[in-house]
């Protein structure tokens, strides 16, 4: 039987929308990696570390007026494309 000569991985993490999210990724590998990673009668462990993406709208500083907390309503705030670095 002919075997495969490419190894790839697609990660679709959840949540992928909102103020704190993950970004999907795709890894295309060549036959050299396949030969190194997979051996006959062996076990291969793939460790995936995902970094959370935090939107800048998660943190907000508001100026106090007369030393009183302003009344804030966050229900209409939408996530942006800007992230906390």
Secondary structure in CASP SS format (residue, H / E / C, confidence):
PFRMAT SS
TARGET T0000
AUTHOR 0000-0000-0000
METHOD secondary structure of the structure
MODEL  1
X C 1.00
X C 1.00
X C 1.00
X C 1.00
X C 1.00
X C 1.00
X E 1.00
X E 1.00
X E 1.00
X E 1.00
X E 1.00
X C 1.00
X C 1.00
X C 1.00
X C 1.00
X C 1.00
X C 1.00
X C 1.00
X C 1.00
X E 1.00
X E 1.00
X C 1.00
X C 1.00
X C 1.00
X E 1.00
X E 1.00
X E 1.00
X E 1.00
X E 1.00
X C 1.00
X H 1.00
X H 1.00
X H 1.00
X H 1.00
X H 1.00
X H 1.00
X H 1.00
X C 1.00
X C 1.00
X C 1.00
X C 1.00
X C 1.00
X C 1.00
X C 1.00
X C 1.00
X C 1.00
X C 1.00
X C 1.00
X C 1.00
X C 1.00
X C 1.00
X C 1.00
X E 1.00
X E 1.00
X E 1.00
X H 1.00
X H 1.00
X H 1.00
X C 1.00
X C 1.00
X C 1.00
X C 1.00
X C 1.00
X C 1.00
X E 1.00
X C 1.00
X C 1.00
X E 1.00
X C 1.00
X C 1.00
X C 1.00
X C 1.00
X C 1.00
X C 1.00
X C 1.00
X C 1.00
X C 1.00
X C 1.00
X C 1.00
X C 1.00
X C 1.00
X C 1.00
X E 1.00
X C 1.00
X C 1.00
END
